[in-house]
Amino acid sequence: MLTLRILTSVTIAIAMLLAAAPHVHAQAGKKNPYDGDQGAIKTGMGLYRSRCADCHGIDAKGVRGPDLTQVWTSGRSDEGLFNTLRTGVIGTEMPAVGERTPDDEVWKILAYLRTLAAQTPEAGAKGNAQNGERVFRVQCQSCHRANGRGGRLGPDLSRVGVSRARPVLVRRIRGAVEESLSGFEPVTVTTKDGQTISGVTKNEDMYSVQIMDSRERIQGYLRSDVRAVEKGKQSAMPTFGPERLSENDLNDLLAYLATLKGFDPAVK
C-alpha cells in the first residue's frame, strides 16, 4: 500500500490534473461530504496516522513533509486537496494514493485534517525573505539550485517550500542531521596512481561507480580500475552553526525557502 507523502502544491493547475486523470472530473466542484461528521473524522484520524504520520507527524505539523495544519490558509480548496491526494505531486515524494483507495477514505483523511486546521491559528511568517534570498546566494547557491540557478552538488531546492517542514530544515542547516539523501552521498575515488577525486555518488553497483565531482562533471569508474572507493560517513553539507549563520539570517533564509514552491514567481 502506498504511503502518503507530501500533501501540498499550489502550483499544479486543476485543468492539468483533469487532463491527466479523467477519474478526478467527477469530483469537480465538490465540498468534502464528511466535514463535521464525527464518525468519519475518527476514521480519518486512524487512516492519517497509519498512512501519513511518518512524514507529516502525528500532529500533522511536519516531520520530513510539511505542516498540513496550514494547507487551507494557503487558499487550497477541498476539491484541490482531494485531487492532490488522488494524482500525487510530480517531482516530490508525494505519490498518488492509487485507484484501490476509495474516495470516501480520501475525504475522511481531509475531514480529520480540517479539524486540526480549525484548532491551529495561522502562523505569521518569521524572517525577511528578501534578505533570505541574499543569504541563499552567498551560503547555499554554490551547491543548491533554486528556480534554475545554482549548483548541482546538492539537491535542487526549487520545491523545498512545499516538501520540507521548517523544523526539518533547521535541523539540516544547523548540522543535526548527518545522513545524506540518495544520489548525494559523499564519496572519494582513489585511482591506482594515487589521484583522489571527491564528489557525490550518483549511481553504483558491484562493478562500477558513477560520481559527480566537485566541478559538477559526471565521472564513471570500474571498481577493478581504481584503488579504493570510500563513502563519507557524514553528509557533504557543511554545518551552519550560529557563528557562521546568525539566528536572524537563519530565519530570513527559512522565510525565503518557504517561497520556493516549484515555480519562479517572476514568471506569470
C-alpha positions in Angstrom: 0.0 0.0 0.0 1.4 3.4 -0.9 2.3 5.8 1.9 1.1 9.3 1.6 4.0 11.7 1.4 3.8 15.5 0.8 0.4 17.0 0.8 0.5 20.4 -0.9 1.3 22.0 -4.2 -0.2 25.4 -5.0 1.4 25.3 -8.5 -0.4 22.4 -10.1 -3.3 23.6 -12.2 -6.7 21.9 -11.8 -7.0 21.8 -15.6 -3.8 19.8 -15.9 -5.0 17.4 -13.2 -8.2 16.8 -15.0 -6.5 16.3 -18.3 -4.0 13.8 -16.8 -6.6 12.0 -14.7 -10.1 11.8 -16.1 -11.4 10.0 -13.0 -10.9 13.2 -11.0 -13.5 15.0 -13.1 -16.3 13.5 -11.1 -15.0 15.4 -8.0 -15.0 18.8 -9.7 -16.7 21.5 -7.5 -17.3 19.1 -4.6 -17.0 20.1 -1.0 -16.0 17.4 1.5 -19.1 15.4 2.2 -17.7 14.4 5.7 -17.0 17.8 7.1 -18.2 17.8 10.7 -19.1 14.1 10.6 -17.6 12.8 13.9 -17.6 9.2 12.9 -15.9 9.9 9.6 -13.4 12.2 11.3 -12.5 9.4 13.8 -11.9 7.0 10.9 -9.9 9.7 9.0 -7.7 10.1 12.1 -6.9 6.4 12.0 -6.2 6.5 8.3 -4.0 9.5 8.6 -1.9 8.0 11.5 -1.3 4.8 9.6 -0.6 6.3 6.2 0.6 9.9 6.6 2.1 10.5 10.1 5.5 9.1 9.3 6.2 12.1 7.0 3.9 14.8 8.4 3.9 13.9 12.1 1.3 12.6 14.5 0.1 16.2 15.0 0.3 16.9 11.2 2.8 19.8 11.9 5.5 18.2 9.8 8.5 15.8 10.1 10.0 15.1 6.7 7.0 16.5 5.0 5.4 20.0 5.5 2.9 21.2 8.1 -0.6 20.1 7.0 -2.5 22.2 9.6 -1.9 25.3 7.4 -3.0 23.9 3.9 -6.4 25.6 4.0 -4.8 29.0 4.9 -2.8 28.8 1.7 -6.0 29.0 -0.3 -6.4 25.3 -1.1 -9.9 24.0 -1.6 -11.4 20.7 -0.6 -11.5 19.7 -4.3 -7.9 20.8 -4.9 -6.6 18.8 -1.9 -8.7 15.7 -3.0 -7.1 15.9 -6.4 -3.6 16.2 -4.9 -4.0 13.0 -3.0 -5.6 11.3 -5.9 -2.9 12.3 -8.5 0.2 12.9 -6.3 2.6 15.7 -6.9 5.1 15.3 -9.7 8.7 15.9 -8.7 8.2 15.3 -4.9 7.9 12.3 -2.6 4.2 12.6 -2.6 2.7 9.8 -4.8 -0.8 9.2 -5.9 -2.9 7.3 -3.4 -3.9 4.9 -6.2 -7.2 3.6 -7.6 -7.5 1.0 -4.8 -8.1 3.7 -2.2 -11.8 4.5 -2.1 -12.9 8.1 -2.5 -14.5 8.2 0.9 -11.2 7.3 2.6 -9.5 10.3 1.0 -12.3 12.6 2.0 -12.2 11.2 5.6 -8.5 12.0 5.9 -9.2 15.5 4.7 -12.1 15.9 7.1 -9.7 14.9 10.0 -7.1 17.4 8.8 -9.7 20.1 8.6 -10.3 19.7 12.4 -6.6 20.2 13.1 -6.6 23.3 10.9 -9.6 24.7 12.9 -7.6 24.4 16.1 -4.4 25.9 14.8 -4.1 29.7 14.4 -2.5 30.9 11.2 1.3 31.3 11.8 2.8 34.6 10.9 5.9 34.3 8.7 9.2 34.8 10.5 12.1 36.5 8.8 12.8 38.7 5.8 12.6 36.6 2.6 14.4 39.3 0.6 17.4 39.1 2.8 17.0 35.4 2.9 17.5 35.2 -0.8 20.8 37.1 -0.4 21.8 34.6 2.3 20.9 31.8 0.0 23.1 33.2 -2.8 26.1 33.6 -0.5 25.8 30.4 1.6 23.9 27.9 -0.5 23.8 28.6 -4.2 27.2 27.1 -5.0 25.8 23.7 -4.2 22.0 24.0 -4.5 19.8 25.2 -7.4 16.6 27.2 -6.9 14.4 28.2 -9.9 17.1 27.2 -12.4 20.0 29.0 -10.8 22.8 27.5 -8.7 24.9 24.4 -8.3 24.1 20.7 -8.6 26.2 19.0 -5.9 23.3 19.2 -3.5 19.6 18.6 -4.0 17.5 21.1 -6.1 15.6 23.2 -3.6 13.1 24.7 -6.1 10.2 22.9 -4.3 11.6 22.9 -0.8 8.8 25.3 0.4 6.3 22.5 -0.1 8.4 19.5 0.5 10.1 20.1 3.9 8.8 21.4 7.2 10.6 24.3 8.9 11.9 22.2 11.8 13.4 19.7 9.4 15.2 22.5 7.5 16.5 24.0 10.7 18.0 20.6 11.8 19.6 20.1 8.4 21.1 23.6 8.2 22.4 23.5 11.8 24.0 20.1 11.2 21.8 18.0 13.4 21.1 15.6 10.5 24.1 13.6 9.4 22.8 11.3 6.7 22.7 12.2 3.0 19.8 11.9 0.5 20.1 9.2 -2.1 22.2 10.5 -5.0 24.1 12.9 -2.9 26.2 10.7 -0.6 29.8 12.0 -0.4 32.5 9.7 -2.0 36.2 9.8 -2.7 37.7 7.7 -5.5 41.4 6.9 -5.3 42.9 5.9 -8.7 45.8 3.3 -8.9 48.3 6.1 -9.4 47.2 7.8 -6.1 45.0 10.6 -7.5 41.9 11.3 -5.5 38.6 12.6 -6.9 35.9 13.8 -4.4 32.2 14.3 -5.2 28.8 12.7 -4.6 27.6 9.3 -5.6 25.1 9.2 -8.5 24.9 5.5 -9.3 26.8 2.4 -8.3 26.7 -1.4 -8.5 29.1 -4.2 -7.6 31.3 -3.4 -10.6 31.3 0.3 -11.1 30.5 3.7 -9.5 29.4 6.9 -11.1 30.0 10.2 -9.3 29.6 13.9 -9.8 32.9 15.5 -8.9 33.4 18.9 -7.3 33.4 20.6 -10.7 30.0 19.0 -11.4 31.3 16.6 -14.0 29.9 13.1 -14.2 32.7 10.5 -13.9 32.4 6.8 -14.2 34.9 4.2 -12.8 35.2 0.5 -12.8 36.0 -0.7 -9.3 38.6 -3.0 -10.8 40.4 0.0 -12.3 40.7 2.1 -9.0 42.5 1.6 -5.7 39.6 2.5 -3.5 36.0 3.9 -3.4 35.4 5.4 0.0 32.0 6.6 1.1 31.8 9.6 3.5 30.3 8.9 6.9 28.6 12.3 7.2 26.6 14.5 4.8 28.6 16.6 2.4 26.6 19.6 3.5 28.6 21.7 6.0 27.3 22.7 9.4 25.9 26.2 9.6 26.3 26.9 13.3 25.4 30.3 14.9 29.0 31.5 14.3 28.5 31.0 10.6 24.8 31.8 10.2 23.2 34.0 12.8 19.7 33.3 14.1 18.3 36.3 12.3 19.9 35.2 9.0 18.6 31.7 9.6 15.1 33.0 10.0 15.5 35.1 6.8 16.8 32.1 4.9 13.9 29.9 6.1 11.4 32.7 5.0 13.0 32.6 1.5 13.0 28.8 1.3 9.3 28.9 2.2 8.6 30.8 -1.0 10.1 28.1 -3.2 7.1 26.1 -4.4 8.3 24.8 -7.8 7.9 27.9 -9.9 9.6 31.2 -10.4 7.2 33.9 -9.0 8.7 36.4 -11.6 7.2 34.2 -14.4 3.5 34.6 -14.9 
